[in-house]
Amino acid sequence: MTNHSCSPNGTGRPRASVPPSGPTGLRVAVVAAVCAVVAAVCTAAAHAQPAAPVLEVLSPDGARYLSGRERLAVRLTPAGTTARVEFFVDGQRVCLRERLPFECDWDAGAGGDARVVRILATLADGRRLIRRVHTPARAGFTFRSAVDVVLIPTIVTDRRGRYVTDLMEDRFEIREDGVRQSLSYFSPPADGGLELVVALDISGSMRDAMPALKRGVSTLIGTLDADDVVTLIAFNDRVFELAARETDRARLLALVAGLETSGYTSLYDAIGRSLALLGREPQRRAVLMFTDGDDRSSFSSLQAVERRVEESDAPLYVITLGRRSEVRAVRDVSRRLAAVSGGQVFSVDRLDRLERALATFAGDLRNQYLLGFTPAPAAGVAAEFRRLDVDVRGGNFRVRAREGYRPAR
C-alpha cells in the first residue's frame, strides 16, 4: 500500500520519492506538493518576529506652510502599540498624548514662518522613535529661530564617561552671565541629520600622514546617515572648497582620494571659512579640522578667528597629527578655540590611533543634545562676550557645552 503521510524523514522535510505513474502516482504528487507548502508555512511561522514599531507622520506633510489652527497627528503601527507621544514645534513642546488618538491641535498663528515639527514617541520598553517634518515658509518669510535663539550643543556623560542620552528638557538649566534662562529649544540625541564641515591640511609636511588620513576620513564618511551633509575643504597656502553640503558619498570619497600635498599651512583662514559655510537653521553641526603644524600663511589673525568661533554655535574639533613636541603650539591654540565652542582637541602622535580619535568624535555628534534660549535684548555693547553655564539637575553628570558666545555683529 502506498504511504501518503507528510511525516518528516529525519531532515524536517517531506519524503522525497518518485511517485508511481497513473492515478495513484498523481495523488501521491498532489499530497507531496501540499506537504511541501505546509512545511514552508510552518517554517516561516517559526522564524517570524514581531513587527518593529513604526511611527508615521500623518500631519503636517511638509508640502505647505502652516498657519492658523493646525492638526498634528501621527500613527503608530502595529495597532495597539503603547507610547508616550510628544509634539514639538521649533524645539518647543506643544502637546503630549499618552493614548489614542496620537494627535492634537496647535495654533500656528498668522505668520507663515518655516517650521520644524518633531514628534518623539517613547515606547513602553524605553525605545524612542523620532520623526521630523520641515514645513516651508510663506513667500516673503524666512525661518527666524536661528537668529532669535542661542543654540548650545551639549554632551552629557556619567562619571564613567558613558553618554547619557535619555534626559528630558526639564532636567537642563542654562545660565547666561549667572542669570538663569528659560529653555526655548530642545532637541535630544539622534534627532535629525548632521551638518559637518571637514577641513584637511594638505600642506607639504602632511605627505607622510596623508594615506592614513585619507583612510580615516573615508571611514568616517562611510558611517554617516543618508540625511547627513558634508562640506569638504582642503587647505595649504590657500583654502579650497571641494564640496558644499554634499550627500553623495561616492563623490566625497573620490575627492578625498584625489588630494595631494604641497605648500604651507593657513589654519586660521581654514577655520574661518569652515564656520562661514555652515547653515543657520537649528541643526546638529560641527567643524572637524586636521593639521600637523602651526599657521604660517593665513591672512586672518588668531584674534579674528577666535571671535568667529565665539559667534558660531558649531563645536570645533581639531585633530593634530605628529609628535607632541612638533605640534605643541598649534595644539595649545586649538584647545583654546575648541574649549569655548564645546568641542575637543585630539593629539594623534601615532597614525594607528587616528581611528580612535575619529570614533570619539563621531560618538560626540551622535549623542549631542541641542539646547537653546532666547536672550534678552543687549544692553551696552552688543558684541561683548557672554558666559554660559549648562547644568543637569538630579544626577551626578559631566556636562560639556559652549563656554560662552559673542552675539554676531
N, C-alpha and C positions, 0 to 999 in steps of 0.2 A: 504494500500500500504506500502511495506517495505521501511524504510528510510535508504539510503546508504550514508548519509552525514558523513564527517570526523569532523564535528564541535565538539569542546570540550564540556564536560558536566559539566563545572564549576570547574574541577580539573586540566585542562590543558592536559587531556589525551583523546584519542578517547573513544566513548561509549563502554563499555564492556557489551555484552549481548550474550546469547546463540543463534546462528543463527538457523533458522528452517532447517529441513532436506530437501534433494532434491536439484535440480539445483539452486533454489533461495537461499537456505542456503549456497551453495558453493560460489555463487557470493558475498554474504554478508561476508563470511570468508575471501575471497581474498581482498575485499575492506578494511576490518578491518586491515589485515596484512600490506597493502600498507600504510594506515593511520599511523600505528604504526611506520613504517620505516621513513615516512616523519616527524613525530613528533620528533623522535630521532635525525634526521639530523638537524632539526631546533633548537632543544635544544643545540646540540653540537656547532652549529654555533654561537648561542647567547652567549655561555660561552667561545668561542675561544679567545685566547690572541695573540697579535703579537709575532712572534718568536723572542727570545732573540738573539742579535747579537753574532756570534761565530767567533773567529779568529783561523784559521788553518794554520800551517806552511807547505808550500809545499817544500821548500828547504832552508837549508840543512835538511837531515833526521836524522842526528846523527849517521849514520851507518859507516861512513868513515871519515878519516882525510881530512882537507881542504888544498888545495894548488893551486897556480896559480889563474886564473880568475874564480871566483865562482859566481853563481846566488843565490841571497837571495830573496825569494818570499813567500808571504802569500796570503790567500784568506779570504775575509770577507763575511759571509752569515748572513741574506738573501742578495741576489743580490741587488745592488743599495745602500747598506749601505755606508754612507759617513764618512770619518775619516781622521785623520792626522796620518800617519804611520811612525814610526821611527825605524831604524835598528841599533843595537849596536853590536859590537864585542869586547869582553873582556872589556866592560864598556865604550868604545869609540863609539860615533855615527858615522856611516859610510855613511848613506844616509837618506833622508826624502822624502816621497811621500804623496801627498795630493789628488791624483786622481788615477784612474785605469790606468794601472795595478800596483798593490802594489808589486813592485819588483825592484831590482837594481843589478848591477854587482859590485863586490868588489874583489880587488886583495889580496889574502891571502899570497902571497909570496911563497917561496920555502921551508920554514922551517918545515912545517908539525907539528906545535905545537897543543896541545889540545886547543880548543876554547870554549868560552861561547857566543852563539849568542842569543841576546834578541830582541824581537820585541814588541814595545809599540804602541798600536792603541788608539788614543784619539777620542772618538765619538763626534758627534755634540752636544749632551746633556751633555758633560763633563765626561761621564763614560770612564773608561780606561780598556782595555783588554791587558793582558801581556802573552807572551809565551816565553819559553826559550828552547834552544836546546844545549846540551853538545856534542861536537864532540871529538872523540878520537885523541890521538897523533900518529904520525907515529912511528914505532918501533925505540927506541933509543932516543926519545924526551919526555920531560915532560912539564907540564903546568908551565910557569915561572912567571905569574903575581903575585902570592902570594909572591914571593921573591923580585921582582922588584918594587912593588908598596906598599906604606904605606897606609893601609886602615884605615878609620876613621868612625866608626859608629856614627851617628849624629841624635839627636832628636830635632825637631823644634816645638815650641808651640807659640800660640799667648799670649797676656797679660792676658787672662782669663784662661790660662792653657790648652787650647784645641789644639790637634795635628794639625799641618799644613802639608798636605801630597801631595800637588799639585804643588810643586816648581820644576822648570826645573834646569838643571845643571848650566846654566849661571847666576843663582842667588847666587851661593855659592862662597865664597872667602876663600882660605886657606893660612895661613902664617906659615912658619917654622922659629923659632927664628927671627920673624919680617920680613922675606923675603917672598914675595908673590910667591905662587907656581901655576903651571898650572894643572888644574883638568884633570887627565888621566883615571879616573874610576868613573862611576856614576851609581848607582842602586837605583831607587825610592822605597818607601814603597810598601809592598805586592808583591815584585818581587822575586819569588823563595822561596825555603824552608828555614827552620831554622835548625841550629845545636845547641843543648842545652846540657850542662852538668849540672846535678842536683846532688848536694852533700849533704847528710843528716847526721847530727850529731846523732850518736846512742850511745853516752856515757851514763853512768848510770843516770846522772842528767836529761836526756831527757825523763825519764819514764812517767811522768805525761802528758807531752806535746805530746807524740808520737801518740795517737789516733787522735787528731786534725791535726797534721802534716800529717799523712797518708791520711786523708780525703782531705786536701788541695792539696797535691801533686797529688793524684789520679784525682781530678777535673781538675787540670792544664793539666795533660797528656791527659785527655779526650777532651780537647779543641784544641789539636794540629792537624794540617793538615796531610794528608796522606804522603806528601813528607818531613815532618819534622823528624829529627833523634835525639835520646836522648841517652846520655851516663849517666848511673846511678852509683853513688858512695855512699858508706856508710863509715863513719869513726868514730873511737874512739881512742884507742891507736895506731891502725893501719888504713890503708886506703884500702878499699875493692872495687875492680872494679866489679860491679854486671852485667852490660850490656854495650856493646860498640856500639855506632851508631845504636841503635835499633829502628826499625819501628813497631815492633809487640806490639801494645798497651796492649793486654791481658797479655803478658809476663811481661811487665813493671809493670802493676798493681799487678800482683802476687808477684813480687819481693818486691814491696813497702809493701804489706800486710804482708809479712813474716818477716819483720825487728823486731829485739829485741834489747834491750838496755843493755849496760854493759861498764865498763872501764872509761877511762879519755878521754880528747879531744886533738887531734892533728890537729888543724885547719890549721896551716901553711903548713903542709905536704899535706893536702887535697886540698888546693888552688893550690899548685904547681903541683900536679898530675892532677887536673882538667884541667889546662891550657895546660899541656903537651899532653893531649889526644885529643885536638881539631885538626881538619883538617887544611890544609894550603891553600885550594882553596878559592878564593873570595866568601864569603857567609855570610849571617847574622848568627851571633853566639853569645852566651852569656854563662856565668857561673853563676849559682844560688846556693848559699850556705845557709844552715840552721844551726844555732848553738845557744847554750844558755850559753856559758861560755868562759873563757879565755883559751888560748892554754897552756896545761900542759905537753904534751908529744911529741911534734914534734922534729924531727931531724933537720929540716930546721930552719934557723933564720928568724926573721922579715925582715932583710935587704936583704936576699936572695930571699924571696918570693916577696918583693917589686920590686926588679929588674926583676923578672919573669913577674910580672904584666905589667911593663913598656915595656917589649919586646913583649907582646902579643897584638893582635888587638881586643880581645874579651872584652866587658864590663863586669865588675864583679858586681853582685848584691848579697847583704847579707841581710838575714832576721834574726834578733836576737830575740829570744824568752825568755820572762821572764821580771820581774820588772826592770825598768830602772837602779835602783841602783845596781842590780846584774850583769848587762851586760854592765856597763859603759865603762870599759876598752876595751872589745872586740868591742864595738860599735865605739869607737874612732879610733881604729886601722883599722876597716873595712871601715870607712868613708875615711880615708887617702888612702887606696888602691882603693876603688871604684871611688873616685873623679878623680884620674889620668887616670883611664880606661874609664871614661864616664858612669859608672854605678851608682847605688844608694844603700843606706842602709835603711832598714825599721825596726823600733823598734816596735815589737809587744808585748805589755805588757799584753794584753788580747787575749786569743786564738780565740775569736769570731771575732777579727779584722784581722786575718790571711788572710781571703778571700779577703779583700780589698787590702792588700799588693800584693797578687798574681795577682789580676786584673790589678793593676797598672804596675806590671812587664810585664804581657802579652801585655798590651797596648803599652809599650815601644818597644817591639820586633816587633809588627805588624806595627808600624808607624815609623820605623827607616830607614833613608837614609844611604846608604853606599857610602862614597866618597873615592877617592884615588888619590895619586900623586906619580910621580917618583922622588925620592930625588936625589940631586946632590951627586957626589962621596964624601965620607967622607974626611975631612981634619983634620989631627991630630989624636986624639983618636977616633976611630970609634965607640966605645961603649958609648960615653958620651950622656947624656940626651938632647933631643931636644924639645923645647917648641912648641906647636901647638895652633893656634887660628883659629876658624871657624866662619865666619860671613855670614849673609844673606842680600843681598842688596835689597833696595826698599821696606822696610816694618819695622814694629815695632814688632820684634820677639825675643823670648828667644831661645838660642841655647845651647844644652848640647852635648859635644863631648869629646874625649880624650884630656887631658891637655897636653900631650906630649908623646914621645916614646923614647925608647932606642934601637938602632939598635942591632939585635941579633948577638951574637958573633959566 
